[in-house]
């Protein structure tokens, strides 16, 4: 799976988590800050993590959600986990 394919799926998950941020999500880049730019609550972030795990078949085991600050961090983590 390419970075762009991961990014596209991640955007779908983020819009599903909070539809009010649709325009921000659709215009996001890998440098977009998850908390500052999207304004996701901790509940939204938990939902996103669960949906990422289910959608990509991975687990966030040794990594705290706070370690994932930018969209690119999440994409990189997913890509690394998919390669295992």
Backbone as XML, in Angstrom:
<?xml version="1.0"?>
<chain id="A" units="angstrom">
  <residue number="1" name="UNK">
    <atom name="N" x="0.853" y="-1.175" z="0.000"/>
    <atom name="CA" x="0.000" y="0.000" z="0.000"/>
    <atom name="C" x="0.905" y="1.247" z="0.000"/>
  </residue>
  <residue number="2" name="UNK">
    <atom name="N" x="0.616" y="2.182" z="-0.882"/>
    <atom name="CA" x="1.431" y="3.395" z="-0.979"/>
    <atom name="C" x="1.061" y="4.385" z="0.130"/>
  </residue>
  <residue number="3" name="UNK">
    <atom name="N" x="1.944" y="5.373" z="0.340"/>
    <atom name="CA" x="1.660" y="6.426" z="1.319"/>
    <atom name="C" x="0.367" y="7.156" z="0.957"/>
  </residue>
  <residue number="4" name="UNK">
    <atom name="N" x="0.160" y="7.388" z="-0.342"/>
    <atom name="CA" x="-1.044" y="8.107" z="-0.769"/>
    <atom name="C" x="-2.298" y="7.294" z="-0.488"/>
  </residue>
  <residue number="5" name="UNK">
    <atom name="N" x="-2.248" y="5.985" z="-0.700"/>
    <atom name="CA" x="-3.401" y="5.134" z="-0.409"/>
    <atom name="C" x="-3.709" y="5.131" z="1.090"/>
  </residue>
  <residue number="6" name="UNK">
    <atom name="N" x="-2.643" y="5.080" z="1.897"/>
    <atom name="CA" x="-2.819" y="5.149" z="3.351"/>
    <atom name="C" x="-3.431" y="6.491" z="3.728"/>
  </residue>
  <residue number="7" name="UNK">
    <atom name="N" x="-2.903" y="7.569" z="3.149"/>
    <atom name="CA" x="-3.382" y="8.921" z="3.430"/>
    <atom name="C" x="-4.864" y="9.061" z="3.061"/>
  </residue>
  <residue number="8" name="UNK">
    <atom name="N" x="-5.239" y="8.542" z="1.908"/>
    <atom name="CA" x="-6.637" y="8.632" z="1.469"/>
    <atom name="C" x="-7.566" y="7.901" z="2.437"/>
  </residue>
  <residue number="9" name="UNK">
    <atom name="N" x="-7.175" y="6.705" z="2.865"/>
    <atom name="CA" x="-7.987" y="5.941" z="3.809"/>
    <atom name="C" x="-8.040" y="6.653" z="5.162"/>
  </residue>
  <residue number="10" name="UNK">
    <atom name="N" x="-6.918" y="7.221" z="5.579"/>
    <atom name="CA" x="-6.857" y="7.958" z="6.837"/>
    <atom name="C" x="-7.794" y="9.160" z="6.806"/>
  </residue>
  <residue number="11" name="UNK">
    <atom name="N" x="-7.848" y="9.847" z="5.688"/>
    <atom name="CA" x="-8.771" y="10.984" z="5.543"/>
    <atom name="C" x="-10.216" y="10.530" z="5.726"/>
  </residue>
  <residue number="12" name="UNK">
    <atom name="N" x="-10.565" y="9.397" z="5.130"/>
    <atom name="CA" x="-11.929" y="8.865" z="5.282"/>
    <atom name="C" x="-12.238" y="8.605" z="6.758"/>
  </residue>
  <residue number="13" name="UNK">
    <atom name="N" x="-11.274" y="8.031" z="7.462"/>
    <atom name="CA" x="-11.455" y="7.734" z="8.888"/>
    <atom name="C" x="-11.626" y="9.016" z="9.686"/>
  </residue>
  <residue number="14" name="UNK">
    <atom name="N" x="-10.819" y="10.024" z="9.392"/>
    <atom name="CA" x="-10.887" y="11.275" z="10.142"/>
    <atom name="C" x="-12.198" y="12.019" z="9.903"/>
  </residue>
  <residue number="15" name="UNK">
    <atom name="N" x="-12.706" y="11.971" z="8.686"/>
    <atom name="CA" x="-13.995" y="12.607" z="8.397"/>
    <atom name="C" x="-15.111" y="11.863" z="9.124"/>
  </residue>
  <residue number="16" name="UNK">
    <atom name="N" x="-15.007" y="10.540" z="9.150"/>
    <atom name="CA" x="-16.008" y="9.748" z="9.861"/>
    <atom name="C" x="-15.986" y="10.047" z="11.356"/>
  </residue>
  <residue number="17" name="UNK">
    <atom name="N" x="-14.805" y="10.329" z="11.897"/>
    <atom name="CA" x="-14.666" y="10.632" z="13.326"/>
    <atom name="C" x="-15.321" y="11.959" z="13.685"/>
  </residue>
  <residue number="18" name="UNK">
    <atom name="N" x="-15.248" y="12.930" z="12.767"/>
    <atom name="CA" x="-15.816" y="14.241" z="13.038"/>
    <atom name="C" x="-16.106" y="14.936" z="11.711"/>
  </residue>
  <residue number="19" name="UNK">
    <atom name="N" x="-17.317" y="14.805" z="11.226"/>
    <atom name="CA" x="-17.710" y="15.326" z="9.923"/>
    <atom name="C" x="-17.591" y="16.849" z="9.835"/>
  </residue>
  <residue number="20" name="UNK">
    <atom name="N" x="-17.569" y="17.534" z="10.975"/>
    <atom name="CA" x="-17.460" y="19.004" z="10.959"/>
    <atom name="C" x="-16.114" y="19.459" z="10.404"/>
  </residue>
  <residue number="21" name="UNK">
    <atom name="N" x="-15.121" y="18.577" z="10.407"/>
    <atom name="CA" x="-13.777" y="18.920" z="9.935"/>
    <atom name="C" x="-13.519" y="18.477" z="8.500"/>
  </residue>
  <residue number="22" name="UNK">
    <atom name="N" x="-14.566" y="18.150" z="7.768"/>
    <atom name="CA" x="-14.407" y="17.591" z="6.413"/>
    <atom name="C" x="-13.479" y="18.445" z="5.535"/>
  </residue>
  <residue number="23" name="UNK">
    <atom name="N" x="-13.711" y="19.736" z="5.470"/>
    <atom name="CA" x="-12.905" y="20.599" z="4.598"/>
    <atom name="C" x="-11.449" y="20.642" z="5.051"/>
  </residue>
  <residue number="24" name="UNK">
    <atom name="N" x="-11.222" y="20.727" z="6.341"/>
    <atom name="CA" x="-9.850" y="20.747" z="6.867"/>
    <atom name="C" x="-9.155" y="19.428" z="6.552"/>
  </residue>
  <residue number="25" name="UNK">
    <atom name="N" x="-9.847" y="18.320" z="6.761"/>
    <atom name="CA" x="-9.271" y="16.999" z="6.483"/>
    <atom name="C" x="-8.948" y="16.858" z="5.006"/>
  </residue>
  <residue number="26" name="UNK">
    <atom name="N" x="-9.870" y="17.246" z="4.153"/>
    <atom name="CA" x="-9.663" y="17.100" z="2.713"/>
    <atom name="C" x="-8.506" y="17.951" z="2.203"/>
  </residue>
  <residue number="27" name="UNK">
    <atom name="N" x="-8.214" y="19.067" z="2.883"/>
    <atom name="CA" x="-7.112" y="19.941" z="2.476"/>
    <atom name="C" x="-5.840" y="19.713" z="3.281"/>
  </residue>
  <residue number="28" name="UNK">
    <atom name="N" x="-5.824" y="18.677" z="4.098"/>
    <atom name="CA" x="-4.664" y="18.425" z="4.957"/>
    <atom name="C" x="-3.479" y="17.885" z="4.158"/>
  </residue>
  <residue number="29" name="UNK">
    <atom name="N" x="-2.307" y="18.016" z="4.776"/>
    <atom name="CA" x="-1.063" y="17.479" z="4.219"/>
    <atom name="C" x="-0.416" y="16.613" z="5.297"/>
  </residue>
  <residue number="30" name="UNK">
    <atom name="N" x="0.714" y="16.036" z="4.979"/>
    <atom name="CA" x="1.419" y="15.227" z="5.972"/>
    <atom name="C" x="1.933" y="16.073" z="7.132"/>
  </residue>
  <residue number="31" name="UNK">
    <atom name="N" x="2.029" y="17.386" z="6.952"/>
    <atom name="CA" x="2.502" y="18.281" z="8.012"/>
    <atom name="C" x="1.372" y="18.807" z="8.899"/>
  </residue>
  <residue number="32" name="UNK">
    <atom name="N" x="0.144" y="18.453" z="8.608"/>
    <atom name="CA" x="-0.992" y="18.914" z="9.396"/>
    <atom name="C" x="-0.941" y="18.315" z="10.792"/>
  </residue>
  <residue number="33" name="UNK">
    <atom name="N" x="-1.096" y="19.170" z="11.812"/>
    <atom name="CA" x="-1.067" y="18.744" z="13.211"/>
    <atom name="C" x="-2.440" y="18.193" z="13.595"/>
  </residue>
  <residue number="34" name="UNK">
    <atom name="N" x="-2.449" y="16.984" z="14.140"/>
    <atom name="CA" x="-3.715" y="16.315" z="14.452"/>
    <atom name="C" x="-4.560" y="17.071" z="15.472"/>
  </residue>
  <residue number="35" name="UNK">
    <atom name="N" x="-3.953" y="17.544" z="16.532"/>
    <atom name="CA" x="-4.717" y="18.192" z="17.594"/>
    <atom name="C" x="-4.971" y="19.675" z="17.292"/>
  </residue>
  <residue number="36" name="UNK">
    <atom name="N" x="-3.941" y="20.383" z="16.886"/>
    <atom name="CA" x="-4.087" y="21.824" z="16.662"/>
    <atom name="C" x="-4.939" y="22.150" z="15.443"/>
  </residue>
  <residue number="37" name="UNK">
    <atom name="N" x="-4.634" y="21.514" z="14.318"/>
    <atom name="CA" x="-5.309" y="21.870" z="13.071"/>
    <atom name="C" x="-6.711" y="21.270" z="12.949"/>
  </residue>
  <residue number="38" name="UNK">
    <atom name="N" x="-6.896" y="20.060" z="13.455"/>
    <atom name="CA" x="-8.206" y="19.419" z="13.355"/>
    <atom name="C" x="-9.085" y="19.707" z="14.559"/>
  </residue>
  <residue number="39" name="UNK">
    <atom name="N" x="-8.482" y="19.962" z="15.698"/>
    <atom name="CA" x="-9.264" y="20.219" z="16.902"/>
    <atom name="C" x="-9.986" y="18.983" z="17.411"/>
  </residue>
  <residue number="40" name="UNK">
    <atom name="N" x="-9.429" y="17.815" z="17.121"/>
    <atom name="CA" x="-10.053" y="16.584" z="17.590"/>
    <atom name="C" x="-10.003" y="16.491" z="19.104"/>
  </residue>
  <residue number="41" name="UNK">
    <atom name="N" x="-11.068" y="16.011" z="19.688"/>
    <atom name="CA" x="-11.097" y="15.743" z="21.126"/>
    <atom name="C" x="-10.408" y="14.409" z="21.378"/>
  </residue>
  <residue number="42" name="UNK">
    <atom name="N" x="-10.189" y="14.104" z="22.650"/>
    <atom name="CA" x="-9.571" y="12.823" z="22.980"/>
    <atom name="C" x="-10.488" y="11.668" z="22.565"/>
  </residue>
  <residue number="43" name="UNK">
    <atom name="N" x="-11.783" y="11.869" z="22.608"/>
    <atom name="CA" x="-12.734" y="10.840" z="22.165"/>
    <atom name="C" x="-12.599" y="10.620" z="20.654"/>
  </residue>
  <residue number="44" name="UNK">
    <atom name="N" x="-12.489" y="11.716" z="19.896"/>
    <atom name="CA" x="-12.284" y="11.589" z="18.450"/>
    <atom name="C" x="-10.994" y="10.830" z="18.159"/>
  </residue>
  <residue number="45" name="UNK">
    <atom name="N" x="-9.932" y="11.153" z="18.888"/>
    <atom name="CA" x="-8.641" y="10.500" z="18.669"/>
    <atom name="C" x="-8.723" y="9.012" z="18.987"/>
  </residue>
  <residue number="46" name="UNK">
    <atom name="N" x="-9.425" y="8.659" z="20.050"/>
    <atom name="CA" x="-9.586" y="7.247" z="20.397"/>
    <atom name="C" x="-10.346" y="6.521" z="19.285"/>
  </residue>
  <residue number="47" name="UNK">
    <atom name="N" x="-11.393" y="7.142" z="18.787"/>
    <atom name="CA" x="-12.160" y="6.555" z="17.690"/>
    <atom name="C" x="-11.266" y="6.364" z="16.463"/>
  </residue>
  <residue number="48" name="UNK">
    <atom name="N" x="-10.456" y="7.365" z="16.148"/>
    <atom name="CA" x="-9.557" y="7.288" z="14.994"/>
    <atom name="C" x="-8.580" y="6.130" z="15.161"/>
  </residue>
  <residue number="49" name="UNK">
    <atom name="N" x="-8.000" y="5.997" z="16.339"/>
    <atom name="CA" x="-7.051" y="4.901" z="16.594"/>
    <atom name="C" x="-7.736" y="3.550" z="16.394"/>
  </residue>
  <residue number="50" name="UNK">
    <atom name="N" x="-8.933" y="3.393" z="16.944"/>
    <atom name="CA" x="-9.666" y="2.133" z="16.812"/>
    <atom name="C" x="-9.974" y="1.847" z="15.340"/>
  </residue>
  <residue number="51" name="UNK">
    <atom name="N" x="-10.415" y="2.860" z="14.617"/>
    <atom name="CA" x="-10.731" y="2.676" z="13.199"/>
    <atom name="C" x="-9.487" y="2.368" z="12.364"/>
  </residue>
  <residue number="52" name="UNK">
    <atom name="N" x="-8.359" y="2.989" z="12.696"/>
    <atom name="CA" x="-7.106" y="2.682" z="11.994"/>
    <atom name="C" x="-6.736" y="1.219" z="12.232"/>
  </residue>
  <residue number="53" name="UNK">
    <atom name="N" x="-6.823" y="0.794" z="13.486"/>
    <atom name="CA" x="-6.486" y="-0.600" z="13.808"/>
    <atom name="C" x="-7.374" y="-1.568" z="13.033"/>
  </residue>
  <residue number="54" name="UNK">
    <atom name="N" x="-8.668" y="-1.283" z="12.991"/>
    <atom name="CA" x="-9.600" y="-2.169" z="12.292"/>
    <atom name="C" x="-9.422" y="-2.106" z="10.774"/>
  </residue>
  <residue number="55" name="UNK">
    <atom name="N" x="-9.236" y="-0.919" z="10.238"/>
    <atom name="CA" x="-9.140" y="-0.744" z="8.787"/>
    <atom name="C" x="-7.849" y="-1.299" z="8.203"/>
  </residue>
  <residue number="56" name="UNK">
    <atom name="N" x="-6.755" y="-1.135" z="8.946"/>
    <atom name="CA" x="-5.454" y="-1.552" z="8.429"/>
    <atom name="C" x="-4.959" y="-2.864" z="9.032"/>
  </residue>
  <residue number="57" name="UNK">
    <atom name="N" x="-5.682" y="-3.401" z="10.015"/>
    <atom name="CA" x="-5.273" y="-4.653" z="10.639"/>
    <atom name="C" x="-3.985" y="-4.548" z="11.422"/>
  </residue>
  <residue number="58" name="UNK">
    <atom name="N" x="-3.783" y="-3.404" z="12.084"/>
    <atom name="CA" x="-2.572" y="-3.181" z="12.883"/>
    <atom name="C" x="-2.970" y="-2.865" z="14.325"/>
  </residue>
  <residue number="59" name="UNK">
    <atom name="N" x="-1.971" y="-2.782" z="15.201"/>
    <atom name="CA" x="-2.190" y="-2.422" z="16.602"/>
    <atom name="C" x="-1.212" y="-1.325" z="17.005"/>
  </residue>
  <residue number="60" name="UNK">
    <atom name="N" x="-1.689" y="-0.407" z="17.816"/>
    <atom name="CA" x="-0.836" y="0.625" z="18.408"/>
    <atom name="C" x="-0.390" y="0.099" z="19.773"/>
  </residue>
  <residue number="61" name="UNK">
    <atom name="N" x="0.691" y="-0.684" z="19.801"/>
    <atom name="CA" x="1.098" y="-1.324" z="21.035"/>
    <atom name="C" x="2.157" y="-0.551" z="21.802"/>
  </residue>
  <residue number="62" name="UNK">
    <atom name="N" x="3.273" y="-0.261" z="21.166"/>
    <atom name="CA" x="4.399" y="0.366" z="21.859"/>
    <atom name="C" x="4.451" y="1.866" z="21.652"/>
  </residue>
  <residue number="63" name="UNK">
    <atom name="N" x="3.358" y="2.433" z="21.208"/>
    <atom name="CA" x="3.345" y="3.840" z="20.832"/>
    <atom name="C" x="2.147" y="4.516" z="21.466"/>
  </residue>
  <residue number="64" name="UNK">
    <atom name="N" x="2.394" y="5.665" z="22.083"/>
    <atom name="CA" x="1.294" y="6.432" z="22.630"/>
    <atom name="C" x="0.709" y="7.325" z="21.553"/>
  </residue>
  <residue number="65" name="UNK">
    <atom name="N" x="-0.559" y="7.609" z="21.678"/>
    <atom name="CA" x="-1.213" y="8.471" z="20.698"/>
    <atom name="C" x="-0.535" y="9.833" z="20.653"/>
  </residue>
  <residue number="66" name="UNK">
    <atom name="N" x="-0.006" y="10.274" z="21.771"/>
    <atom name="CA" x="0.662" y="11.581" z="21.812"/>
    <atom name="C" x="1.946" y="11.606" z="20.985"/>
  </residue>
  <residue number="67" name="UNK">
    <atom name="N" x="2.484" y="10.430" z="20.665"/>
    <atom name="CA" x="3.682" y="10.345" z="19.834"/>
    <atom name="C" x="3.353" y="10.636" z="18.366"/>
  </residue>
  <residue number="68" name="UNK">
    <atom name="N" x="2.094" y="10.601" z="18.035"/>
    <atom name="CA" x="1.654" y="10.845" z="16.667"/>
    <atom name="C" x="1.060" y="12.244" z="16.591"/>
  </residue>
  <residue number="69" name="UNK">
    <atom name="N" x="1.887" y="13.201" z="16.254"/>
    <atom name="CA" x="1.442" y="14.594" z="16.266"/>
    <atom name="C" x="0.975" y="15.082" z="14.905"/>
  </residue>
  <residue number="70" name="UNK">
    <atom name="N" x="1.621" y="14.607" z="13.873"/>
    <atom name="CA" x="1.320" y="15.064" z="12.515"/>
    <atom name="C" x="0.701" y="13.928" z="11.706"/>
  </residue>
  <residue number="71" name="UNK">
    <atom name="N" x="-0.031" y="14.282" z="10.682"/>
    <atom name="CA" x="-0.634" y="13.285" z="9.798"/>
    <atom name="C" x="0.454" y="12.373" z="9.238"/>
  </residue>
  <residue number="72" name="UNK">
    <atom name="N" x="1.583" y="12.938" z="8.870"/>
    <atom name="CA" x="2.691" y="12.152" z="8.322"/>
    <atom name="C" x="3.216" y="11.124" z="9.309"/>
  </residue>
  <residue number="73" name="UNK">
    <atom name="N" x="3.189" y="11.449" z="10.620"/>
    <atom name="CA" x="3.615" y="10.487" z="11.639"/>
    <atom name="C" x="2.706" y="9.258" z="11.624"/>
  </residue>
  <residue number="74" name="UNK">
    <atom name="N" x="1.424" y="9.494" z="11.491"/>
    <atom name="CA" x="0.451" y="8.395" z="11.469"/>
    <atom name="C" x="0.649" y="7.555" z="10.206"/>
  </residue>
  <residue number="75" name="UNK">
    <atom name="N" x="0.824" y="8.209" z="9.071"/>
    <atom name="CA" x="1.036" y="7.497" z="7.813"/>
    <atom name="C" x="2.296" y="6.632" z="7.906"/>
  </residue>
  <residue number="76" name="UNK">
    <atom name="N" x="3.371" y="7.201" z="8.439"/>
    <atom name="CA" x="4.629" y="6.449" z="8.577"/>
    <atom name="C" x="4.454" y="5.245" z="9.491"/>
  </residue>
  <residue number="77" name="UNK">
    <atom name="N" x="3.755" y="5.439" z="10.601"/>
    <atom name="CA" x="3.531" y="4.339" z="11.536"/>
    <atom name="C" x="2.727" y="3.221" z="10.870"/>
  </residue>
  <residue number="78" name="UNK">
    <atom name="N" x="1.662" y="3.585" z="10.187"/>
    <atom name="CA" x="0.840" y="2.583" z="9.509"/>
    <atom name="C" x="1.665" y="1.843" z="8.461"/>
  </residue>
  <residue number="79" name="UNK">
    <atom name="N" x="2.426" y="2.578" z="7.664"/>
    <atom name="CA" x="3.251" y="1.964" z="6.613"/>
    <atom name="C" x="4.254" y="0.978" z="7.210"/>
  </residue>
  <residue number="80" name="UNK">
    <atom name="N" x="4.890" y="1.369" z="8.324"/>
    <atom name="CA" x="5.861" y="0.481" z="8.979"/>
    <atom name="C" x="5.185" y="-0.780" z="9.500"/>
  </residue>
  <residue number="81" name="UNK">
    <atom name="N" x="4.016" y="-0.614" z="10.086"/>
    <atom name="CA" x="3.297" y="-1.778" z="10.640"/>
    <atom name="C" x="2.823" y="-2.712" z="9.515"/>
  </residue>
  <residue number="82" name="UNK">
    <atom name="N" x="2.431" y="-2.155" z="8.397"/>
    <atom name="CA" x="1.972" y="-2.979" z="7.286"/>
    <atom name="C" x="3.103" y="-3.787" z="6.657"/>
  </residue>
  <residue number="83" name="UNK">
    <atom name="N" x="4.335" y="-3.299" z="6.791"/>
    <atom name="CA" x="5.490" y="-4.002" z="6.231"/>
    <atom name="C" x="5.928" y="-5.184" z="7.080"/>
  </residue>
  <residue number="84" name="UNK">
    <atom name="N" x="5.463" y="-5.257" z="8.323"/>
    <atom name="CA" x="5.887" y="-6.344" z="9.226"/>
    <atom name="C" x="5.285" y="-7.665" z="8.826"/>
  </residue>
</chain>
